[in-house]
Amino acid sequence: MEYIPAKTIVSRTKNGQEWFGVDYNMNIYRGCSHGCIYCDSRSRCYQIEDFGRIRAKQDALRIIRDELLARRKRGVVATGAMSDPYNPHEKELKLTGNALELLNACRFGAAIATKSSLITRDTGVLRDIQSHSPVIVKITVTTASDDLSRRVEPHAPLSGERFAALEKLSGSGIYAGILMMPLLPFIEDTEENILAIIRRAKESGARFIYPAIGVTLRTGNREYFYAELDRHFPGTKEKYMRQYGERYRCDSPRAGKLWTVFAQKCAELGLRHEMKDIIADYKREHAAKQFGLFE
């Protein structure tokens, strides 16, 4: 593991209240080994060289501890925005796990985004945090097919493993659900795929599904993505070039119809899918538990 210097790790969010109601961001690692062909964090604007190589921030736990103690306002701390906090090195290093222990000790909440089943290792501390502060776990699933997930997310746990992790978390009382994003146009944007994800999410105890029926492409990411399309989905790159040109936001041509199908099925199964409802739900659940403690 290569360690890189860091002056700060826990930073205030600019639009966190609109994005899952978080107050702070915390990224302990830089880079990611999942190899997802669509990853926006690979974009040149982020200036992360050799993105597939994972590095950790030096003295991260001390910095996180000091920054949490210095915060006048407690709140929900998010992790997983720029790299998966449960990469393969985390199993041995336990930097994310120990950071959660610090959140618990300092009475902060947690919002975690991951593709890794390793998160189930930290179910106990997540339950402890949820006893005093809001917790939400977002597991990314873009396809219900293990075969397709192996092609678009080659080094991440298969979709089936992620659903199994979701079931364990939900079964332990953790507020958890699915980030269904990005749904790659011409590859994953089908009714069959969306309905299969919804069905398996419900079976796994998900409380919500939040979608993006399309993908974003920027310089650095776009070139990598197109090269991977040529490798695994011949002819698809040309469809993107004709449909989107140099656009950043590449919504599925079928987004409107697919959203209707998605929203109707979620409503039928009682799954939250609007951001405001998800935020209200996981924070209301915590408030209700807190009220119960003092009855």
Rosetta blueprint (number, residue, H / E / L):
1 M L
2 E E
3 Y E
4 I E
5 P L
6 A L
7 K L
8 T L
9 I L
10 V E
11 S E
12 R E
13 T L
14 K L
15 N L
16 G L
17 Q L
18 E L
19 W L
20 F L
21 G L
22 V L
23 D L
24 Y E
25 N E
26 M E
27 N L
28 I L
29 Y E
30 R E
31 G L
32 C L
33 S L
34 H L
35 G L
36 C L
37 I L
38 Y L
39 C L
40 D H
41 S H
42 R H
43 S L
44 R H
45 C H
46 Y H
47 Q L
48 I L
49 E L
50 D L
51 F L
52 G L
53 R L
54 I L
55 R E
56 A E
57 K E
58 Q L
59 D L
60 A H
61 L H
62 R H
63 I H
64 I H
65 R H
66 D H
67 E H
68 L H
69 L H
70 A H
71 R L
72 R L
73 K L
74 R L
75 G L
76 V E
77 V E
78 A E
79 T E
80 G L
81 A L
82 M L
83 S L
84 D L
85 P L
86 Y L
87 N L
88 P L
89 H L
90 E H
91 K H
92 E H
93 L H
94 K L
95 L H
96 T H
97 G H
98 N H
99 A H
100 L H
101 E H
102 L H
103 L H
104 N H
105 A H
106 C L
107 R L
108 F L
109 G E
110 A E
111 A E
112 I E
113 A E
114 T E
115 K L
116 S L
117 S H
118 L H
119 I H
120 T H
121 R H
122 D H
123 T H
124 G H
125 V H
126 L H
127 R H
128 D H
129 I H
130 Q H
131 S L
132 H L
133 S L
134 P L
135 V E
136 I E
137 V E
138 K E
139 I E
140 T E
141 V L
142 T L
143 T L
144 A L
145 S L
146 D H
147 D H
148 L H
149 S H
150 R H
151 R H
152 V H
153 E L
154 P L
155 H L
156 A L
157 P L
158 L L
159 S H
160 G H
161 E H
162 R H
163 F H
164 A H
165 A H
166 L H
167 E H
168 K H
169 L H
170 S H
171 G H
172 S L
173 G L
174 I L
175 Y L
176 A E
177 G E
178 I E
179 L E
180 M E
181 M L
182 P L
183 L L
184 L L
185 P L
186 F L
187 I L
188 E L
189 D L
190 T L
191 E H
192 E H
193 N H
194 I H
195 L H
196 A H
197 I H
198 I H
199 R H
200 R H
201 A H
202 K H
203 E H
204 S L
205 G L
206 A L
207 R L
208 F E
209 I E
210 Y E
211 P E
212 A L
213 I L
214 G E
215 V E
216 T E
217 L L
218 R L
219 T L
220 G L
221 N H
222 R H
223 E H
224 Y H
225 F H
226 Y H
227 A H
228 E H
229 L H
230 D H
231 R H
232 H H
233 F L
234 P L
235 G L
236 T H
237 K H
238 E H
239 K H
240 Y H
241 M H
242 R H
243 Q H
244 Y H
245 G L
246 E L
247 R L
248 Y L
249 R E
250 C E
251 D E
252 S L
253 P L
254 R L
255 A H
256 G H
257 K H
258 L H
259 W H
260 T H
261 V H
262 F H
263 A H
264 Q H
265 K H
266 C H
267 A H
268 E H
269 L H
270 G L
271 L L
272 R E
273 H L
274 E L
275 M H
276 K H
277 D H
278 I H
279 I H
280 A H
281 D H
282 Y H
283 K H
284 R H
285 E H
286 H H
287 A H
288 A H
289 K H
290 Q H
291 F H
292 G H
293 L H
294 F L
295 E L
